């Protein structure tokens, strides 16, 4: 059985998320959003009126190193 932990802190338009996988951050609002994941990827998404959504990820996943 796995375990999960997450904590989110909002600082104005910025959000910092802490989880067992690492630290991620995001910026933006409802229509435009940019995020960075703990494994090094970046994601940009745009939500348009009428239910349209466009998203694009950049970068490759970095391998995890377990100690």
C-alpha positions as a Markdown table, in Angstrom:
| # | Residue | x | y | z |
|---|---|---|---|---|
| 1 | Unk | 0.0 | 0.0 | 0.0 |
| 2 | Unk | 1.4 | 3.4 | -0.9 |
| 3 | Unk | 1.2 | 6.6 | 1.1 |
| 4 | Unk | 0.5 | 10.1 | -0.1 |
| 5 | Unk | 1.2 | 13.6 | 1.3 |
| 6 | Unk | 0.7 | 17.0 | -0.1 |
| 7 | Unk | 0.6 | 20.5 | 1.2 |
| 8 | Unk | -0.1 | 23.6 | -0.9 |
| 9 | Unk | 0.7 | 27.2 | -0.1 |
| 10 | Unk | -0.7 | 30.1 | -2.1 |
| 11 | Unk | 1.3 | 33.3 | -2.4 |
| 12 | Unk | -0.7 | 35.7 | -4.5 |
| 13 | Unk | -0.9 | 34.3 | -8.1 |
| 14 | Unk | 1.8 | 31.8 | -7.2 |
| 15 | Unk | 1.3 | 28.3 | -5.7 |
| 16 | Unk | 3.9 | 26.1 | -4.2 |
| 17 | Unk | 3.0 | 22.4 | -3.7 |
| 18 | Unk | 4.9 | 20.1 | -1.4 |
| 19 | Unk | 4.6 | 16.3 | -1.8 |
| 20 | Unk | 6.6 | 13.2 | -1.2 |
| 21 | Unk | 7.7 | 13.4 | -4.8 |
| 22 | Unk | 9.2 | 16.9 | -4.4 |
| 23 | Unk | 8.3 | 20.6 | -4.8 |
| 24 | Unk | 6.3 | 21.9 | -7.7 |
| 25 | Unk | 5.2 | 25.4 | -8.5 |
| 26 | Unk | 2.5 | 27.1 | -10.6 |
| 27 | Unk | 1.4 | 30.5 | -11.7 |
| 28 | Unk | -1.7 | 31.8 | -13.2 |
| 29 | Unk | -5.4 | 31.8 | -12.9 |
| 30 | Unk | -8.5 | 30.2 | -14.4 |
| 31 | Unk | -7.8 | 31.0 | -18.1 |
| 32 | Unk | -4.0 | 30.8 | -18.3 |
| 33 | Unk | -1.8 | 28.5 | -16.1 |
| 34 | Unk | 1.9 | 27.7 | -16.1 |
| 35 | Unk | 3.3 | 24.9 | -13.9 |
| 36 | Unk | 6.6 | 23.2 | -13.1 |
| 37 | Unk | 6.7 | 19.6 | -11.8 |
| 38 | Unk | 9.2 | 18.0 | -9.4 |
| 39 | Unk | 10.6 | 15.9 | -12.3 |
| 40 | Unk | 11.6 | 18.9 | -14.4 |
| 41 | Unk | 8.7 | 19.3 | -16.9 |
| 42 | Unk | 6.9 | 22.5 | -17.6 |
| 43 | Unk | 3.2 | 22.7 | -18.6 |
| 44 | Unk | 1.3 | 25.6 | -20.1 |
| 45 | Unk | -2.5 | 25.5 | -20.4 |
| 46 | Unk | -5.1 | 27.9 | -21.7 |
| 47 | Unk | -8.8 | 27.5 | -21.1 |
| 48 | Unk | -11.1 | 29.3 | -23.5 |
| 49 | Unk | -14.8 | 30.1 | -23.3 |
| 50 | Unk | -17.1 | 27.4 | -24.6 |
| 51 | Unk | -15.1 | 24.6 | -22.9 |
| 52 | Unk | -12.1 | 24.6 | -25.1 |
| 53 | Unk | -8.8 | 23.7 | -23.5 |
| 54 | Unk | -5.3 | 23.7 | -25.0 |
| 55 | Unk | -2.2 | 22.4 | -23.1 |
| 56 | Unk | 1.4 | 21.8 | -23.9 |
| 57 | Unk | 4.2 | 20.1 | -21.9 |
| 58 | Unk | 7.8 | 20.9 | -22.3 |
| 59 | Unk | 10.9 | 19.1 | -21.2 |
| 60 | Unk | 11.6 | 15.5 | -20.4 |
| 61 | Unk | 11.1 | 13.6 | -17.2 |
| 62 | Unk | 14.2 | 13.3 | -15.1 |
| 63 | Unk | 14.7 | 9.9 | -13.6 |
| 64 | Unk | 14.1 | 9.6 | -9.9 |
| 65 | Unk | 17.1 | 8.6 | -7.7 |
| 66 | Unk | 16.2 | 6.6 | -4.6 |
| 67 | Unk | 18.6 | 6.5 | -1.7 |
